[in-house]
Amino acid sequence: MTPTTVVAAVLAAAAVEAPAALVRLVEPWASLYADSTPVATIVVFGHIAALMVAGGLAITIDRGTLRALRNADQRSAHLPTLAASHRVVIPGLVASAVTGVLMFAADLEAYFVSPIYWTKMTLVALLLANGYAMTRIESSMRSGTETDAAWKRLALSARASLFFWFATAFVGVALVNAG
């Protein structure tokens, strides 16, 4: 059994379902989303566009971090670029989260019990935790502790970031195809 089938079996055995009060609360939004192709299109586009901007820049910066690890001459120029990237990546993640909540609310009963959905949310949480760790390392380095060991920690965080971005995208596609 795969981890996803184990989670699905546990959820089915526990008869887990979305709380009725929550379903009633989001029902007007779910109806609007289901009945309006333009609304659904705008929300999904907003989600994908935010991920493209935030994820695209994050992946580019992560690759730059890995290059800087190997080439000490690039390091001093890379840290300010890394710091500046947060002004784009963080709002992109916020936009992605808002549109993600809207999509979740549009089909609450399906997503609430979906092991694939919760796998994606776990990956998102790990991505955010890694991003927080990366900003702490980067901030520390800009404050004067720019050592080889710090660059290795930053590079490890960049590798984790690359993994989490691609894994989240993969599971997101699986979530769409599972429905």
Protein Blocks (a to p, Z undefined) as FASTA:
>chain_A
ZZklmmmmmmmmnopacdfklmmmmmmmmmmmmmmmklmmmmmmmmmmmmmmmmmmmmmm
mmmmmmmmmmmklmmmmmmmmmmmmmmmmmmmmmmmmmmmmmmmmmmmlmmmmmklmmmm
mmmmmmmmmmmmmmmmmmmmmnopacfklmmmmmmmmmmmmmmmmmmmmmmmmmmmmZZ
